[in-house]
Amino acid sequence: MAEKKRVRWAQCSDILPEDRLSLLPDDILIDNILSLLPTEEAARTSILARRWRFLWLGSPSLDLDASRKVALNRPIGKGKLVGGRVAFEYVKWVDRVIGGYWGSAALSRFRVRFQLDDTFSHKIDSWLNFALGKGVQVLELDCHQNYGCNVTPYTFPSIQPHLLLNLRLLKSLSLKDVFISTDCLEHLLLESEFLERLQLSCSFPDSKVNVTGPMSRLKYIDISECTFVSSIMISAPTPDLVSFKCPGGLKMLHVEHAPRLVDLLIDGFHDDFDLLSHPLFRYISQLQSLRLDTFYWHMVPHWLPHLPDLSGLKHLSLTLGGFNDMHTLHGVTSLIKAAPCLQHLTLDVDHLDEWLITSKESANLHHQFLRVIEFVRFTGRKVEYSLAAYLIKGVVSLQKLIVDCRNPSFIEGCNFSRGINRAIRGRRKRAFELNRTLPSELKQMLPSEVELAVIQFQDRY
């Protein structure tokens, strides 16, 4: 009878030498490793060893993003749709993280991102008070509402008096899919005198955004996704402002003083848009990056004689659509030619007219410095391939073609009709097929020396 083999138990340290990572002090592990990870991933390090169990709860960066989890969207209350069971689980998880947090230093970043509505107002208020109490420098609140959801958004609260002083530590503020009153925003910005970055994707009950002083440190303003806004007034000088993005269709828009502005978004989707009469047109000559969203491309021949010198423009981003004929497309190429030192051209082709078939001629752009052409929301339509070939043949300096197939309209809404959701599923299916076929099809039209980068469609963003 064969002898039974004895099993010898041993610790890892008995077999392998101690890893150097464990020799590092806690503050190095926290500041240089754990703080760089999303909180959900940092929490997984708790199983490595007893020492790591609660180490992640001392990280100065709390990135509480769980938006990739699919909410069940079950009806709760009087017909409202909220995040369902997954949303309640998310709220409990955030509460546990905050309840166990032991870090003593100021928070470098606090980010909440999940589908939440006013059902969780009390909880979200407490999270914001926690972050401000810790002197947070970067504050991001994204309630991540899907288009079509019939919910009441969370309302941003008035800041408690004992926390107002801590707003001086705030350098970046991002609020998405929330309600905030003009008075609340004005008070918030007035106390945040060292704020450098402001991003708002909010609804304002009184349809006005007023940014008052002091705003001497503000460098980036993005309020392009704000809904139902009719007036934006930045009455305080912003000497350091370098980037400004605002929505279209405004009855009033005023930026007092921005001598360093180099990055601008102009939304021209509203009726009777004219670039020359836009309130920010006076800054165009100093821009390095311009994004122009409009369907009024037939106006380009009217604009061209009045455009200032655009030799400083390095990046031009255009939303294409509303083409009446090939002459309209030629107008767009004329606008591109007006920026002789252009290095990067981005084209949004989601609204490109299906019937527009470019001729076999090239665009003849003759740019010496144009190295990158980028297509966004590319879906593989014949007209998109045709436009790509038209431009590629006309740019002899091209080094890289970027094709971004991601498209938010492919993500199903939570309150769409069955017919619309069925159509979206069809487009999603074609997008996944495009992931497989696109690279080989594009390489056939590209010169061998041009690099191709394809950003494929995914389920979530």
VOPAGU-2260 file (C-alpha; in pm, 1 decimal, decimal comma):
REM VOPAGU-2260
SITE   aa  ch    i         X         Y         Z
SITE  MET   A    0       0,0       0,0       0,0
SITE  ALA   A    1     146,1     331,8    -107,5
SITE  GLU   A    2     230,2     575,7     165,8
SITE  LYS   A    3      12,6     883,6     186,5
SITE  LYS   A    4     198,8    1201,5     101,4
SITE  ARG   A    5     213,4    1450,6     381,1
SITE  VAL   A    6      89,6    1799,7     305,2
SITE  ARG   A    7     316,8    2071,3     437,0
SITE  TRP   A    8     151,0    2406,7     501,8
SITE  ALA   A    9     357,8    2719,1     453,4
SITE  GLN   A   10     313,7    3092,6     418,2
SITE  CYS   A   11     401,4    3267,5      93,7
SITE  SER   A   12     689,6    3440,2     271,0
SITE  ASP   A   13     841,5    3097,8     344,8
SITE  ILE   A   14     854,0    3015,4     -25,3
SITE  LEU   A   15     917,1    3352,2    -188,2
SITE  PRO   A   16    1119,3    3643,7     -54,7
SITE  GLU   A   17     918,7    3934,4      80,8
SITE  ASP   A   18     795,6    4158,9    -200,4
SITE  ARG   A   19     943,3    4505,4    -215,1
SITE  LEU   A   20     600,1    4663,3    -236,1
SITE  SER   A   21     528,4    4560,5     121,0
SITE  LEU   A   22     844,5    4735,8     235,7
SITE  LEU   A   23     711,6    5074,9     128,9
SITE  PRO   A   24     553,2    5299,9     393,6
SITE  ASP   A   25     176,0    5346,6     397,7
SITE  ASP   A   26     181,7    5703,5     268,4
SITE  ILE   A   27     376,7    5597,7     -42,5
SITE  LEU   A   28     134,4    5313,0    -113,6
SITE  ILE   A   29    -165,5    5541,4     -66,8
SITE  ASP   A   30     -45,2    5849,5    -255,6
SITE  ASN   A   31     133,4    5675,6    -543,3
SITE  ILE   A   32     -77,3    5363,5    -600,1
SITE  LEU   A   33    -419,7    5359,0    -436,6
SITE  SER   A   34    -504,0    5723,2    -508,8
SITE  LEU   A   35    -455,4    5659,1    -881,7
SITE  LEU   A   36    -718,6    5383,9    -891,0
SITE  PRO   A   37   -1098,7    5414,4    -903,0
SITE  THR   A   38   -1225,6    5347,1    -551,7
SITE  GLU   A   39   -1395,8    5024,0    -656,4
SITE  GLU   A   40   -1063,4    4886,7    -782,1
SITE  ALA   A   41    -866,3    5023,4    -487,9
SITE  ALA   A   42   -1102,8    4837,1    -253,5
SITE  ARG   A   43   -1002,1    4507,2    -414,5
SITE  THR   A   44    -651,3    4545,7    -272,4
SITE  SER   A   45    -798,1    4477,7      73,1
SITE  ILE   A   46    -761,8    4101,4      11,0
SITE  LEU   A   47    -385,6    4118,0     -50,1
SITE  ALA   A   48    -287,8    4106,4     315,8
SITE  ARG   A   49    -403,6    4219,0     656,8
SITE  ARG   A   50    -205,6    4540,2     619,7
SITE  TRP   A   51    -396,4    4629,2     300,8
SITE  ARG   A   52    -743,0    4564,2     442,8
SITE  PHE   A   53    -831,7    4925,3     523,8
SITE  LEU   A   54    -541,0    5102,6     355,8
SITE  TRP   A   55    -751,0    5212,4      55,8
SITE  LEU   A   56    -989,4    5399,2     286,4
SITE  GLY   A   57    -715,3    5654,4     348,8
SITE  SER   A   58    -675,6    5754,6     -15,5
SITE  PRO   A   59    -703,7    6130,4     -80,6
SITE  SER   A   60    -890,4    6051,3    -403,1
SITE  LEU   A   61   -1237,3    5893,9    -386,0
SITE  ASP   A   62   -1357,7    5808,3    -735,9
SITE  LEU   A   63   -1702,6    5659,7    -671,0
SITE  ASP   A   64   -1792,7    5591,1   -1033,1
SITE  ALA   A   65   -2017,3    5287,3   -1082,5
SITE  SER   A   66   -2196,5    5407,5   -1394,8
SITE  ARG   A   67   -2105,6    5092,8   -1587,5
SITE  LYS   A   68   -2340,4    4889,1   -1373,6
SITE  VAL   A   69   -2673,2    4844,2   -1544,7
SITE  ALA   A   70   -2958,3    4997,8   -1346,5
SITE  LEU   A   71   -3277,3    4794,5   -1335,8
SITE  ASN   A   72   -3501,5    5102,5   -1363,8
SITE  ARG   A   73   -3793,2    4951,7   -1173,5
SITE  PRO   A   74   -4086,2    5183,3   -1101,2
SITE  ILE   A   75   -4068,5    5313,7    -745,1
SITE  GLY   A   76   -4319,9    5541,3    -580,9
SITE  LYS   A   77   -4581,2    5719,9    -789,9
SITE  GLY   A   78   -4475,8    5612,3   -1135,0
SITE  LYS   A   79   -4122,4    5745,6   -1103,8
SITE  LEU   A   80   -3833,1    5564,8   -1259,9
SITE  VAL   A   81   -3512,2    5558,5   -1061,8
SITE  GLY   A   82   -3206,3    5339,1   -1054,8
SITE  GLY   A   83   -3388,4    5045,7    -899,6
SITE  ARG   A   84   -3215,0    4792,1    -679,1
SITE  VAL   A   85   -2870,7    4872,5    -819,8
SITE  ALA   A   86   -2908,3    5240,6    -724,7
SITE  PHE   A   87   -2989,7    5153,0    -363,8
SITE  GLU   A   88   -2688,7    4921,2    -355,3
SITE  TYR   A   89   -2470,8    5202,4    -488,9
SITE  VAL   A   90   -2595,2    5443,4    -219,9
SITE  LYS   A   91   -2520,6    5188,9      53,2
SITE  TRP   A   92   -2173,5    5133,3     -89,5
SITE  VAL   A   93   -2092,7    5507,7     -90,5
SITE  ASP   A   94   -2219,9    5535,1     267,6
SITE  ARG   A   95   -1989,6    5249,7     372,4
SITE  VAL   A   96   -1689,5    5410,3     204,2
SITE  ILE   A   97   -1752,2    5747,0     367,6
SITE  GLY   A   98   -1829,9    5585,2     703,2
SITE  GLY   A   99   -1500,4    5395,8     700,5
SITE  TYR   A  100   -1284,6    5676,1     565,0
SITE  TRP   A  101    -991,8    5753,9     794,6
SITE  GLY   A  102    -776,6    5987,2     582,1
SITE  SER   A  103    -677,3    6305,2     764,0
SITE  ALA   A  104    -541,4    6505,5     469,2
SITE  ALA   A  105    -757,8    6716,5     238,8
SITE  LEU   A  106    -935,4    6527,9     -38,3
SITE  SER   A  107    -769,4    6585,7    -372,8
SITE  ARG   A  108   -1074,9    6450,1    -556,5
SITE  PHE   A  109   -1429,4    6339,3    -477,7
SITE  ARG   A  110   -1635,6    6198,6    -762,2
SITE  VAL   A  111   -1989,1    6056,6    -755,1
SITE  ARG   A  112   -2121,5    5912,5   -1080,7
SITE  PHE   A  113   -2433,8    5700,4   -1101,8
SITE  GLN   A  114   -2797,7    5725,3   -1209,6
SITE  LEU   A  115   -2954,2    5907,3    -915,0
SITE  ASP   A  116   -3256,0    6136,9    -878,0
SITE  ASP   A  117   -3423,1    6337,9    -602,2
SITE  THR   A  118   -3516,6    6014,6    -421,3
SITE  PHE   A  119   -3163,5    6017,6    -281,7
SITE  SER   A  120   -3137,6    6392,2    -210,5
SITE  HIS   A  121   -3067,1    6350,8     160,7
SITE  LYS   A  122   -2788,3    6102,5      93,1
SITE  ILE   A  123   -2625,5    6312,0    -179,7
SITE  ASP   A  124   -2641,1    6620,6      45,4
SITE  SER   A  125   -2451,5    6430,6     315,2
SITE  TRP   A  126   -2186,3    6317,1      65,1
SITE  LEU   A  127   -2128,6    6674,4     -51,3
SITE  ASN   A  128   -2100,7    6796,0     307,8
SITE  PHE   A  129   -1843,9    6522,3     373,9
SITE  ALA   A  130   -1635,4    6621,4      70,8
SITE  LEU   A  131   -1646,1    6993,7     148,2
SITE  GLY   A  132   -1568,4    6919,9     511,3
SITE  LYS   A  133   -1252,8    6744,5     392,4
SITE  GLY   A  134   -1147,8    7048,1     187,9
SITE  VAL   A  135   -1193,4    6879,0    -149,4
SITE  GLN   A  136   -1004,1    7030,6    -443,9
SITE  VAL   A  137   -1178,7    6852,8    -734,0
SITE  LEU   A  138   -1553,5    6792,6    -688,8
SITE  GLU   A  139   -1754,7    6599,9    -949,2
SITE  LEU   A  140   -2122,6    6509,8    -917,0
SITE  ASP   A  141   -2275,0    6328,7   -1213,6
SITE  CYS   A  142   -2626,3    6194,2   -1157,5
SITE  HIS   A  143   -2604,0    6032,6   -1500,4
SITE  GLN   A  144   -2964,5    6057,9   -1617,6
SITE  ASN   A  145   -3040,8    5875,2   -1941,1
SITE  TYR   A  146   -3227,4    6065,3   -2209,2
SITE  GLY   A  147   -3593,7    5968,8   -2197,7
SITE  CYS   A  148   -3607,4    5888,7   -1826,2
SITE  ASN   A  149   -3908,4    6040,0   -1652,2
SITE  VAL   A  150   -3741,5    6142,6   -1326,4
SITE  THR   A  151   -3701,6    6454,6   -1113,3
SITE  PRO   A  152   -3332,6    6548,8   -1102,1
SITE  TYR   A  153   -3144,8    6605,0    -779,9
SITE  THR   A  154   -3137,4    6970,4    -670,9
SITE  PHE   A  155   -2798,8    7105,2    -565,1
SITE  PRO   A  156   -2831,7    7244,1    -211,4
SITE  SER   A  157   -2720,9    7567,7     -52,3
SITE  ILE   A  158   -2381,6    7523,3     111,7
SITE  GLN   A  159   -2390,8    7513,2     490,7
SITE  PRO   A  160   -2234,5    7827,5     645,1
SITE  HIS   A  161   -1961,3    7642,0     834,7
SITE  LEU   A  162   -1837,1    7488,2     506,3
SITE  LEU   A  163   -1820,1    7809,9     301,9
SITE  LEU   A  164   -1458,5    7875,9     398,1
SITE  ASN   A  165   -1357,0    7538,8     253,1
SITE  LEU   A  166   -1481,6    7646,5     -90,6
SITE  ARG   A  167   -1162,0    7850,8    -117,0
SITE  LEU   A  168    -979,9    7517,7    -157,3
SITE  LEU   A  169   -1195,6    7412,3    -453,3
SITE  LYS   A  170   -1007,0    7416,0    -786,0
SITE  SER   A  171   -1244,0    7220,4   -1010,7
SITE  LEU   A  172   -1624,1    7183,3   -1001,6
SITE  SER   A  173   -1829,4    6958,4   -1230,4
SITE  LEU   A  174   -2207,5    6920,0   -1194,8
SITE  LYS   A  175   -2404,3    6703,7   -1439,1
SITE  ASP   A  176   -2774,4    6619,4   -1459,5
SITE  VAL   A  177   -2875,9    6823,0   -1155,4
SITE  PHE   A  178   -3097,1    7124,3   -1089,7
SITE  ILE   A  179   -2927,1    7433,3    -951,6
SITE  SER   A  180   -3072,2    7779,9    -902,6
SITE  THR   A  181   -2898,1    8090,4   -1031,8
SITE  ASP   A  182   -2870,8    8229,8    -677,9
SITE  CYS   A  183   -2714,0    7907,6    -551,6
SITE  LEU   A  184   -2462,3    7902,0    -837,2
SITE  GLU   A  185   -2370,1    8267,8    -789,9
SITE  HIS   A  186   -2313,5    8215,6    -418,4
SITE  LEU   A  187   -2113,3    7900,4    -485,0
SITE  LEU   A  188   -1884,0    8071,9    -734,8
SITE  LEU   A  189   -1849,5    8384,3    -524,5
SITE  GLU   A  190   -1701,4    8178,5    -240,4
SITE  SER   A  191   -1485,4    7964,0    -473,1
SITE  GLU   A  192   -1241,6    8239,5    -557,8
SITE  PHE   A  193    -956,6    8001,3    -651,0
SITE  LEU   A  194   -1168,6    7792,2    -888,0
SITE  GLU   A  195    -984,8    7707,7   -1211,9
SITE  ARG   A  196   -1226,6    7473,5   -1390,9
SITE  LEU   A  197   -1608,6    7489,7   -1410,4
SITE  GLN   A  198   -1819,4    7232,1   -1594,8
SITE  LEU   A  199   -2198,1    7244,4   -1577,9
SITE  SER   A  200   -2450,6    7019,4   -1748,4
SITE  CYS   A  201   -2749,4    7132,8   -1548,5
SITE  SER   A  202   -3101,5    7264,5   -1564,4
SITE  PHE   A  203   -3162,7    7614,0   -1432,2
SITE  PRO   A  204   -3521,3    7689,0   -1323,5
SITE  ASP   A  205   -3480,3    8058,8   -1405,3
SITE  SER   A  206   -3290,0    7993,8   -1733,6
SITE  LYS   A  207   -3003,7    8229,1   -1646,1
SITE  VAL   A  208   -2636,6    8173,7   -1567,0
SITE  ASN   A  209   -2453,1    8461,6   -1405,4
SITE  VAL   A  210   -2084,4    8432,9   -1322,5
SITE  THR   A  211   -1973,1    8719,2   -1101,4
SITE  GLY   A  212   -1637,3    8802,8    -945,5
SITE  PRO   A  213   -1384,5    8734,5    -838,0
SITE  MET   A  214   -1300,0    8485,6   -1115,5
SITE  SER   A  215    -936,4    8576,4   -1174,4
SITE  ARG   A  216    -817,0    8212,0   -1157,7
SITE  LEU   A  217   -1083,4    8058,0   -1383,3
SITE  LYS   A  218    -924,3    7888,5   -1686,3
SITE  TYR   A  219   -1188,9    7649,4   -1821,5
SITE  ILE   A  220   -1566,0    7700,5   -1850,9
SITE  ASP   A  221   -1786,3    7434,7   -2011,7
SITE  ILE   A  222   -2160,5    7497,7   -1990,8
SITE  SER   A  223   -2237,9    7370,5   -2341,1
SITE  GLU   A  224   -2475,0    7098,1   -2217,7
SITE  CYS   A  225   -2691,9    7319,6   -1997,5
SITE  THR   A  226   -3060,2    7296,2   -2088,6
SITE  PHE   A  227   -3323,9    7571,3   -2106,4
SITE  VAL   A  228   -3069,0    7850,0   -2066,4
SITE  SER   A  229   -3146,9    8180,9   -2235,1
SITE  SER   A  230   -2883,0    8407,3   -2084,3
SITE  ILE   A  231   -2516,6    8369,3   -1985,3
SITE  MET   A  232   -2345,0    8669,4   -1830,6
SITE  ILE   A  233   -1980,5    8654,8   -1722,9
SITE  SER   A  234   -1951,9    9004,0   -1586,4
SITE  ALA   A  235   -1627,5    8956,0   -1394,6
SITE  PRO   A  236   -1296,3    8980,0   -1582,6
SITE  THR   A  237   -1144,2    8638,0   -1654,8
SITE  PRO   A  238    -782,6    8720,5   -1745,9
SITE  ASP   A  239    -670,8    8354,8   -1730,7
SITE  LEU   A  240    -964,6    8203,0   -1923,4
SITE  VAL   A  241    -827,7    7977,7   -2200,8
SITE  SER   A  242   -1129,8    7758,1   -2286,3
SITE  PHE   A  243   -1499,8    7847,0   -2312,6
SITE  LYS   A  244   -1786,2    7625,8   -2431,1
SITE  CYS   A  245   -2145,7    7742,8   -2419,7
SITE  PRO   A  246   -2485,0    7630,5   -2556,4
SITE  GLY   A  247   -2653,3    7782,3   -2859,3
SITE  GLY   A  248   -2981,1    7969,2   -2895,0
SITE  LEU   A  249   -2898,9    8223,1   -2624,6
SITE  LYS   A  250   -3083,6    8552,3   -2616,1
SITE  MET   A  251   -2791,5    8708,2   -2433,2
SITE  LEU   A  252   -2423,8    8610,0   -2406,3
SITE  HIS   A  253   -2150,0    8825,7   -2263,2
SITE  VAL   A  254   -1788,4    8755,4   -2167,3
SITE  GLU   A  255   -1634,3    9064,5   -2013,7
SITE  HIS   A  256   -1263,2    9016,2   -2080,2
SITE  ALA   A  257   -1073,3    8705,5   -2194,1
SITE  PRO   A  258    -737,3    8805,7   -2346,6
SITE  ARG   A  259    -595,2    8450,4   -2323,3
SITE  LEU   A  260    -891,2    8262,5   -2473,0
SITE  VAL   A  261    -757,3    8004,3   -2722,8
SITE  ASP   A  262   -1021,5    7726,4   -2718,5
SITE  LEU   A  263   -1383,4    7803,3   -2811,3
SITE  LEU   A  264   -1702,5    7610,3   -2887,7
SITE  ILE   A  265   -1967,9    7794,6   -3089,4
SITE  ASP   A  266   -2305,1    7619,4   -3105,5
SITE  GLY   A  267   -2491,5    7735,6   -3413,6
SITE  PHE   A  268   -2778,0    7487,7   -3432,0
SITE  HIS   A  269   -3039,9    7753,4   -3354,8
SITE  ASP   A  270   -3243,1    7946,8   -3611,2
SITE  ASP   A  271   -3085,3    8236,8   -3801,3
SITE  PHE   A  272   -2731,6    8158,5   -3686,6
SITE  ASP   A  273   -2464,7    8387,0   -3827,6
SITE  LEU   A  274   -2102,7    8340,6   -3723,8
SITE  LEU   A  275   -2016,0    8703,4   -3790,7
SITE  SER   A  276   -2276,1    8834,8   -3545,1
SITE  HIS   A  277   -2193,9    8587,1   -3267,8
SITE  PRO   A  278   -2099,5    8768,4   -2942,6
SITE  LEU   A  279   -1770,8    8574,7   -2920,9
SITE  PHE   A  280   -1666,9    8629,9   -3283,3
SITE  ARG   A  281   -1426,2    8901,1   -3167,1
SITE  TYR   A  282   -1205,9    8631,6   -3009,0
SITE  ILE   A  283   -1167,3    8415,2   -3322,4
SITE  SER   A  284    -837,6    8567,8   -3436,8
SITE  GLN   A  285    -662,7    8457,8   -3114,8
SITE  LEU   A  286    -790,1    8098,5   -3112,9
SITE  GLN   A  287    -580,8    7783,2   -3138,3
SITE  SER   A  288    -881,1    7547,4   -3123,4
SITE  LEU   A  289   -1231,6    7613,8   -3261,3
SITE  ARG   A  290   -1533,3    7384,4   -3259,8
SITE  LEU   A  291   -1819,2    7498,8   -3480,3
SITE  ASP   A  292   -2149,9    7311,2   -3457,2
SITE  THR   A  293   -2397,5    7426,7   -3719,6
SITE  PHE   A  294   -2594,7    7324,1   -4027,0
SITE  TYR   A  295   -2566,6    7671,4   -4183,8
SITE  TRP   A  296   -2273,5    7581,9   -4408,2
SITE  HIS   A  297   -2435,8    7758,0   -4702,5
SITE  MET   A  298   -2338,6    8080,3   -4521,4
SITE  VAL   A  299   -1963,5    8014,4   -4554,6
SITE  PRO   A  300   -1921,0    8225,1   -4872,9
SITE  HIS   A  301   -2074,1    8515,2   -4678,8
SITE  TRP   A  302   -1839,8    8459,4   -4380,5
SITE  LEU   A  303   -1508,8    8413,6   -4561,9
SITE  PRO   A  304   -1444,9    8776,8   -4672,0
SITE  HIS   A  305   -1495,7    8896,2   -4314,1
SITE  LEU   A  306   -1290,1    8635,1   -4127,8
SITE  PRO   A  307    -975,0    8760,0   -3953,7
SITE  ASP   A  308    -635,6    8595,2   -3991,1
SITE  LEU   A  309    -668,4    8231,5   -3874,6
SITE  SER   A  310    -301,0    8136,9   -3901,4
SITE  GLY   A  311    -291,5    8064,6   -3527,2
SITE  LEU   A  312    -565,6    7799,0   -3550,6
SITE  LYS   A  313    -423,5    7449,5   -3490,2
SITE  HIS   A  314    -737,8    7238,8   -3428,7
SITE  LEU   A  315   -1068,4    7281,6   -3613,0
SITE  SER   A  316   -1373,5    7071,8   -3523,0
SITE  LEU   A  317   -1686,3    7083,3   -3741,6
SITE  THR   A  318   -2030,0    6919,7   -3725,0
SITE  LEU   A  319   -2135,2    6834,9   -4078,9
SITE  GLY   A  320   -2495,2    6837,3   -4198,5
SITE  GLY   A  321   -2752,9    7049,4   -4376,5
SITE  PHE   A  322   -2574,0    7020,9   -4709,3
SITE  ASN   A  323   -2784,4    7132,3   -5004,9
SITE  ASP   A  324   -2534,9    7032,5   -5273,1
SITE  MET   A  325   -2165,7    6987,2   -5344,3
SITE  HIS   A  326   -2119,3    7364,4   -5339,1
SITE  THR   A  327   -2199,2    7357,0   -4967,7
SITE  LEU   A  328   -1927,9    7096,0   -4912,5
SITE  HIS   A  329   -1686,3    7310,2   -5110,6
SITE  GLY   A  330   -1774,3    7594,3   -4874,3
SITE  VAL   A  331   -1664,8    7379,5   -4579,8
SITE  THR   A  332   -1333,5    7299,4   -4747,7
SITE  SER   A  333   -1288,4    7671,6   -4812,9
SITE  LEU   A  334   -1329,7    7735,4   -4440,5
SITE  ILE   A  335   -1067,7    7468,8   -4368,2
SITE  LYS   A  336    -831,0    7632,6   -4617,5
SITE  ALA   A  337    -871,7    7964,1   -4432,8
SITE  ALA   A  338    -662,0    7812,3   -4150,3
SITE  PRO   A  339    -327,3    7748,6   -4327,0
SITE  CYS   A  340    -142,6    7622,9   -4016,3
SITE  LEU   A  341    -408,8    7368,8   -3919,3
SITE  GLN   A  342    -268,5    7050,2   -3762,3
SITE  HIS   A  343    -579,2    6855,2   -3652,9
SITE  LEU   A  344    -918,6    6840,3   -3826,9
SITE  THR   A  345   -1215,9    6676,9   -3648,5
SITE  LEU   A  346   -1542,7    6607,4   -3831,8
SITE  ASP   A  347   -1866,7    6491,6   -3667,8
SITE  VAL   A  348   -2044,7    6294,9   -3942,7
SITE  ASP   A  349   -2349,7    6171,7   -3748,4
SITE  HIS   A  350   -2581,6    6417,1   -3929,0
SITE  LEU   A  351   -2412,6    6399,2   -4266,9
SITE  ASP   A  352   -2676,1    6386,2   -4540,5
SITE  GLU   A  353   -2717,8    6035,9   -4681,0
SITE  TRP   A  354   -2757,0    6147,6   -5039,9
SITE  LEU   A  355   -2435,6    6351,0   -5049,3
SITE  ILE   A  356   -2187,1    6159,8   -5262,6
SITE  THR   A  357   -1859,9    6340,9   -5314,7
SITE  SER   A  358   -1698,8    6346,2   -5654,6
SITE  LYS   A  359   -1388,1    6144,4   -5735,8
SITE  GLU   A  360   -1178,7    6459,6   -5712,4
SITE  SER   A  361    -984,7    6539,5   -5396,5
SITE  ALA   A  362   -1041,8    6825,3   -5153,4
SITE  ASN   A  363    -706,3    6983,5   -5251,8
SITE  LEU   A  364    -643,9    7121,9   -4905,0
SITE  HIS   A  365    -265,6    7164,4   -4958,2
SITE  HIS   A  366    -199,1    7208,4   -4586,9
SITE  GLN   A  367     166,2    7173,5   -4491,5
SITE  PHE   A  368      98,3    7102,4   -4125,8
SITE  LEU   A  369    -227,8    6903,5   -4128,3
SITE  ARG   A  370    -116,9    6577,2   -3968,9
SITE  VAL   A  371    -437,7    6432,9   -3820,8
SITE  ILE   A  372    -791,8    6391,2   -3955,0
SITE  GLU   A  373   -1049,8    6256,9   -3709,8
SITE  PHE   A  374   -1403,9    6133,7   -3777,7
SITE  VAL   A  375   -1637,3    6105,8   -3478,7
SITE  ARG   A  376   -1967,1    5913,0   -3458,1
SITE  PHE   A  377   -1864,3    5719,1   -3768,3
SITE  THR   A  378   -2118,1    5446,3   -3853,3
SITE  GLY   A  379   -1982,6    5307,6   -4178,9
SITE  ARG   A  380   -2232,7    5462,7   -4419,3
SITE  LYS   A  381   -2132,4    5493,4   -4783,7
SITE  VAL   A  382   -2136,9    5872,1   -4764,6
SITE  GLU   A  383   -1889,4    5863,1   -4473,4
SITE  TYR   A  384   -1643,0    5644,1   -4663,8
SITE  SER   A  385   -1683,0    5870,6   -4965,5
SITE  LEU   A  386   -1609,1    6182,8   -4761,6
SITE  ALA   A  387   -1307,1    6016,6   -4600,5
SITE  ALA   A  388   -1161,4    5929,3   -4940,5
SITE  TYR   A  389   -1234,2    6282,6   -5066,3
SITE  LEU   A  390   -1033,9    6438,6   -4782,4
SITE  ILE   A  391    -752,7    6183,4   -4760,2
SITE  LYS   A  392    -660,5    6227,8   -5125,6
SITE  GLY   A  393    -636,1    6603,7   -5074,3
SITE  VAL   A  394    -400,7    6608,2   -4773,7
SITE  VAL   A  395     -44,8    6516,2   -4868,4
SITE  SER   A  396      88,5    6585,6   -4516,4
SITE  LEU   A  397    -149,6    6339,3   -4345,3
SITE  GLN   A  398      14,8    6114,6   -4085,4
SITE  LYS   A  399    -279,8    5974,7   -3888,6
SITE  LEU   A  400    -648,5    5896,7   -3941,6
SITE  ILE   A  401    -865,0    5855,5   -3631,0
SITE  VAL   A  402   -1209,5    5698,6   -3668,5
SITE  ASP   A  403   -1427,2    5708,2   -3356,0
SITE  CYS   A  404   -1724,2    5470,6   -3384,9
SITE  ARG   A  405   -1868,4    5547,3   -3043,1
SITE  ASN   A  406   -2216,0    5697,4   -3055,7
SITE  PRO   A  407   -2429,2    5774,6   -2746,4
SITE  SER   A  408   -2747,5    5740,4   -2953,5
SITE  PHE   A  409   -2681,5    5365,1   -2971,4
SITE  ILE   A  410   -2734,1    5332,7   -2595,4
SITE  GLU   A  411   -3093,2    5239,0   -2519,5
SITE  GLY   A  412   -3300,2    5485,5   -2321,1
SITE  CYS   A  413   -3497,3    5373,5   -2017,2
SITE  ASN   A  414   -3832,6    5512,6   -2123,5
SITE  PHE   A  415   -3833,2    5485,2   -2502,1
SITE  SER   A  416   -4105,7    5311,8   -2696,7
SITE  ARG   A  417   -4048,8    4954,9   -2805,7
SITE  GLY   A  418   -4016,2    5066,0   -3167,2
SITE  ILE   A  419   -3740,6    5314,5   -3090,6
SITE  ASN   A  420   -3552,6    5068,5   -2872,1
SITE  ARG   A  421   -3580,5    4808,8   -3151,1
SITE  ALA   A  422   -3427,2    5056,9   -3395,6
SITE  ILE   A  423   -3147,9    5134,6   -3149,7
SITE  ARG   A  424   -3072,8    4765,3   -3107,8
SITE  GLY   A  425   -3045,2    4738,2   -3486,8
SITE  ARG   A  426   -2794,8    5022,8   -3497,6
SITE  ARG   A  427   -2598,7    4867,7   -3210,9
SITE  LYS   A  428   -2578,4    4539,1   -3400,7
SITE  ARG   A  429   -2443,9    4716,8   -3707,6
SITE  ALA   A  430   -2195,5    4903,2   -3488,4
SITE  PHE   A  431   -2053,3    4577,4   -3352,9
SITE  GLU   A  432   -2024,4    4446,4   -3709,4
SITE  LEU   A  433   -1841,7    4766,9   -3800,3
SITE  ASN   A  434   -1587,3    4697,2   -3525,7
SITE  ARG   A  435   -1488,3    4386,0   -3720,1
SITE  THR   A  436   -1488,8    4516,8   -4077,9
SITE  LEU   A  437   -1387,6    4882,4   -4052,0
SITE  PRO   A  438   -1007,3    4858,4   -4007,5
SITE  SER   A  439    -950,4    4652,1   -4322,2
SITE  GLU   A  440   -1183,8    4867,5   -4534,7
SITE  LEU   A  441   -1016,3    5192,6   -4429,3
SITE  LYS   A  442    -664,1    5061,4   -4479,5
SITE  GLN   A  443    -745,6    5001,2   -4844,8
SITE  MET   A  444    -793,6    5374,3   -4904,4
SITE  LEU   A  445    -500,5    5491,0   -4689,4
SITE  PRO   A  446    -142,1    5537,6   -4805,3
SITE  SER   A  447      86,6    5288,3   -4631,9
SITE  GLU   A  448     266,1    5558,3   -4433,0
SITE  VAL   A  449     -56,3    5688,7   -4270,1
SITE  GLU   A  450    -137,0    5546,4   -3925,3
SITE  LEU   A  451    -494,6    5426,5   -3862,3
SITE  ALA   A  452    -652,7    5442,5   -3515,6
SITE  VAL   A  453   -1005,1    5302,8   -3473,1
SITE  ILE   A  454   -1197,4    5366,2   -3149,6
SITE  GLN   A  455   -1455,4    5091,5   -3144,3
SITE  PHE   A  456   -1815,0    5105,0   -3026,2
SITE  GLN   A  457   -1872,2    4976,1   -2673,2
SITE  ASP   A  458   -2179,2    4913,6   -2459,1
SITE  ARG   A  459   -2099,3    5188,9   -2210,2
SITE  TYR   A  460   -1896,5    5508,2   -2197,5
